[in-house]
Amino acid sequence: PREMACCCHKSVPMQTPSWLSPLLIVALVTCFSQADAFVTGPSSLLFKSQPALLSSHRAPPLRTTWNMMSEDSITKAKEVLKYCESVYETKRRPTSTVTAGDLKIGSDHPITLQTMTTAMTTDVEGSIDQVMRCADAGADLVRLTVQGQREANACQEIKNGLLKKGYKTPLVADIHFAPKIAMQVADSFDKIRVNPGNFADGRKSFEEKNYDDETAYQAELDYIEETFTPLVLKCKENNVAMRIGTNHGSLSARTLSYFGDTPKGMVESAFEFARICRKHDYHNFLFSMKASNPKVMVQAYRLLAAEMYAEGWEYPMHLGVTEAGEGEDGRMKSAIGIGTLLQDGLGDTIRVSLTEDPWLELDPCSKLKAIADKQRETKVWTDAVPTWRETARNFKEFSQRQ
């Protein structure tokens, strides 16, 4: 009712400025839609026939006030919001164990460090040299890009060359657009990274597509399952690990059509592939939700964790801020994103992605891991960031800080 009581207890109309009502409506809609977005989760925007990520017994949207909710509803609502073991102290999220070569990844094992070579994979000796330098710097596993047939042919040579030199560091193949290449590399490398946004969608056309009915949407999901299943079975047979790694900047046209360029779309995109893995009883995989914006990255990983809690899944997470940059900028962006999630108790393997030589990524990686390890032991962030002061630098020159 648009009226209020005055001092003489007489009800008088409250004069609302003409411009205020639209603003109030926009504000309320925004607040409620944002609350709904987190509670209802990624699958709420899918068709009713799609398996929902959030189970049907979950709590009503946050716009329902706590006073109007029963005790049981409040308990369920709190369960919906769970994305970490504790918001008061750092407790590592319990996960299953993923095996890549001799390396174990998961909550029962130390957080592992990784990086990615910059040499052309077809340069066998150059790739071997970089992998060795990274391993010597502390890398637990190293990723190489495998774009096509020539790179795939070089993978076995790289693996054999490292073994001859006494290096058993697990190798990860980074696959985009090439399911057949992934099948070949699964015979030589220890882990396969697939990008749900482009693994089965062919070369990126940047064409905007609209999926107006359930049939077209489901047809593409069926095609993904048909294309992805052989790799799942191959990895299961060879005991090869897999990372289902979504990138914020490379979601498929189908995902963008329903979710937009959002964390919800990132999580659902990864879950589509995870369901195929689970259908074939393959569980040697983990997730990543990378973005170049640390805020988007953190939101995506927290939503991923919340969805896995809701599903009862315990797969590990690979943390990273993609395209972080170089120098202090790249290190700060990675520390914001990775550090935030490590404090949540999330993350089982990490990479600080820098546009520098790959072995230089291991120092900031090690520091973040050490801080997280100490945080779990002491329960309190006791150490301040080391003081640093600019001494002498010519700001007109493009020189990198040491």
N, C-alpha and C positions, 0 to 999 in steps of 0.2 A: 504493500500500500504506500502510495507516494504522499504521505502526510506525516506530520509530527506534532507532538503536544507542545503548546507554548506554555509560558509561565502561568497563564490564567486557566490552564487545563482545557482550553478550547482547541479542537483540532482544526488546523488550517492546512491547505495544500502546500506541499514543498515545491518551490519553483526550481525545476531542473533546467540548466542552460541547454539550449538546443544542440550544442556541439558535444555535450557530455555523454548523452545516452549512447551514441555510436561508439565512443571510446570505451565506455563501461562494457558494452557488449563484446567488443574486440578483446578487451583484457580478460573477461571471464571465459570466453571461448578459448583463448590462448592457454590460460591456466589449466582449464579442464582437459583440453586436448593433449597438453604435455603430460598431465598426470595419467591420462588414459594410455598414452603411448608407451609409458614404462610398464604399467601394470599389465596391459593386455598383450604386450610383446609382439614380436615379428609376425607370427602367424595370424594375428587377428585380422590382418588385411587380406589374407588369402581366402580362397573359396571355402565354403563349409565342408566340402569333401576332402580338403587337404588335412593331413594330420596336424593338429595344432601343437605348437611348441609348449604352450601353457595349458595345463590340464583344465578340464571343465569345472573342477571343484574350486577354482581359485577365487580370490576375494574380489568384491566389486571395485569399481574405479575409486580413486582417492577422493573424488568429490563427495563421497559419502562420509559424513563426519564420524569421528570416533564415538561420539556420544550416542549416535543412532545405530551403532553396530553392536552385535552380540559379542560375547567374549570369544566364541568360536571363530567369528568372522575376523576379529582383530588378530587372533593367532594366525589365521590363514593369510591375512594381509601382510603380516610381518614375514611370513615365509616367502611370499611373493617378492619382497624387497631384498631378500638375502642374496648377496653377491660375493660375500667373503665369510670366513669363519668367525671373525669378530671385528667390530668397528672401534673397539677400545684398545686392542693390542694386535700386534702382528702375529697371526697364526697361519702357517702355510696350509693352503687348501689341499685336502687329501685327493690324490689322483692315482690312476693306474700307472703301470710302468711301461714305457715304450722302449724297445730295444733297436738300436741302430749299430750294426756291427757288434763290437764288444761294449758299447756305451749304453748305459741305462739312464733314461730320462723320466722323471716323475718325483713326486713328493717324498718318496722313500730314499731319494738319492740327492747329492748336492746339485745345486743349480749349475747347468752346463753353459759354456761360453762358445759362441760360434761366430764365424765371419764368412766372407764370400770373396773369391778370387776376382781380380780385374783383368788378368791375362786372357787372351783368346783361348778358348778351350781346345781349339785345333792346334795351338802351340803346346805340344805335349811337355817338352822340357821346361818351358816357362811356367806352365800350370803346376808341374811337380815342384819346381823351386818355390813358388808362392805357397803351396800347401805346406811344405816343410817349414818355411819361415813362420807361417801362421801357427803351426803346431808348436814350434819352439817358443813362440810368444805366449802360449797358453790356450790355444783353441782346442776345444774338445771334439769339434767336427767342423768341416769346411764345405761350403756350397759352391758349385760351379754351374754356370749357365749352359744349357744344352738346347740350342735353337733348332738344329736340324741333323741331317744324316752324318755330315762330316764330324760334327761335335760328338755325336753318339759313338761313332767309330773310334774316336780318340779316347773315350772314357775308359775302356778296358786297358789301353796302353798306359794311361795315367795311373790307374789302380795298380797295375803290375809294376810300374816303375817305382812307385812309393813303397811297395812291399819289398822290392829288392834293396831299397835303401833303409829298410828297417822301420818304416812308418806305417802304422796300422790305423791312423786317424780315419774315422768314418767319413765318407764322402756323400754329399747330397746333390742330386740333380735337380736343377731349377727348370721346370717344364711349363711352357706356354704354347697353346695352339696345336700341340703335337702329341696326340695319344699314342700313335705308332712308335714315336721316338721314346716315349716313356716306357713302353713295353720292352724295347731293346735295352735301355739303360738299367732296367730292373734286374738284369742278369749280371751287372758289374758293380753298381753302386749300392750303398747301404741304406739309402733313404731317398724317397722321391717327394719333391714338393710340387703340388698341383694347385693352380689358381682356378677356383670355381667359376670365375668370371669369363674365362676364355678357353678352358680346357676342351670343351666340346662344341664351342660356338664358332669355330673357324677363325679366320683373320678378322680383326676388328674393322667393321665397316663404318662405325660412328653414325649409323642410321638409326633414327628414333623409331621405335616400333610400339604399337599399341596392341595389347592383348585384351580384346573386348569380351571374350567368352572363355569359359573354363576349358573347353575342348582344345583350343590352341595352346593354352598354358600347359595343360597336361601332356599334350603331344610333345612339347619340348622337354618336359621332365622325363618322358619315356625315352626320348632320344639320348638324353644325358645318361640315363641308366644303361642303355645299350652300349654306349661308347665307353663308359667308365668301368663297367663291370669286369672286362677282361684284365685291366690293370689291377683291380682289387684282388682278383683271384691269383694273379701272377705274384703280387706282393705277399699274399698269404702263403702261397706255396714256397716262395724263396725266403720267407721270414724277413722281408724288406719293410722298413718303416715308411710312414707317409706323413707329410704335413699337408693338411687342407688349409691353405693360406689365402684368405680373402684380402684383397686390396681395395681400399676406399675408392681409388681412382680407376678401377677396371672392373666394375660390376657389369654384368651382362645387360643387354637391352631389355630382356624379359624381367629381370630383377628391378631395373630402373623404372619400368612401366608401372610396377605395383608399389614399390617402396620409395622410389626416388633415390638420391645419393645419400643414404642414411645408414647409421649403425644397424637399424633393424634389417635393412636389406643385406648388409654384410653378414649378419648372423644367420639369417634364413638361407642365404646362398651357400654358406658352409654346411648347414644342417642338411640340405638336400643331398650333398655328397656323403655326409656322415651316415645318413639313413641307408644308403646303398651299401656302405661298408658293413654296417651292423646287420643288414639283411643277409649277408654272406658270412656272418660270424667272424669278420676281420676287425680286430680292435687295436692293432699295432699302429695307431695314428694319433696325431695331436692337432691342435688348432692354432691359427694366428689370425689377428684382425688388424692389419697394419694400415696406417694412414700417415700422411705427412704432417697433419695437424695433431699435436699431442692431445688436445681436448677431445677431438673426434675419436682418436685411438683409445683413450681411456674409457670413454663412454661405451665404445664397441666391445672392449674386453669385459667390462663390468656386466654389460647386458648378456654377453656370451656366458659368463660365469653364472649369472642368475638363471638363464635358461637351462644350463646343465644341472644346476641344483634342482630345478623343477622337474627335469626329466630323470634325475637319478644317475646322470652320466658323470664319469670321473676322468675324462681324458685330460692330459697335460696341455699346457699352453706355451707357445713360443712368443716372446715379447719383442717388439721392435717398433721404432718410429721410422717409416720408410722415407727416403730422400731427405735425411736430416740435415745434410750439408757438410761443411768442414769447420775446422777450428773450434772456437768456443761456441759458435752458434749451433753447430751440429751436436756438440756435447751437451749443451744446455737443453736443447729440445729433447734429446734422448733421456737425459736425467729427469726431466719433468714427466715424460710419459712412462718410461720404464720404472723410475723410482716410485712414482705414485702407486703403480700396480704392485710392485714388490712390497711396499708398505701395507697394501691390502692383503698380502699373503698369496697373491696370484703370480703365476709365472714359474716355469720349470727350466727353461732355456732362454737365453737372451742374446741379442745382437745389437750393438750400437752401429748403425749404418752411417758411415762417413764417406765423403768423396775424397778419400785419401788412400794411401797404400793399405791393403787389408789387414796387415799385422798391427797397424797402429790402432785398430778398433779394439784390440784386446785389453789395452790399459784402462780405458774408461769402463769397459765391460767388467773387468776384475774389481774396480773400485765400487761400482754399483752392487755387485754381488757381495763384496765384503761388508758394505754398509747394511745390506739386507740381512746378512747372516748375523751381524752383531745386534741388529734391531730385534731379531727373534730371540736372542739370548738375553738381552738386557731389558726388553719390553719397552724401553724408552729411547727416544732419539737424544742421546746425551752429547754426542760430538757435534760441535758447530762446524759449519763449512770453513775450511782453512782460509784465513785472510789472504787476500790477493790485492795487489795495488799496481796500477799502471805506472811504470817508471819512465821509460823512454820509448817513444814510437812515433814515427812520422805518419800522421794520419792521411797524408796525401799519397802515400805509396801503398800499393797492394801487396803487402808482405804478410806472411802468415805468422801468427804468434807461436812461439815455441813453448 
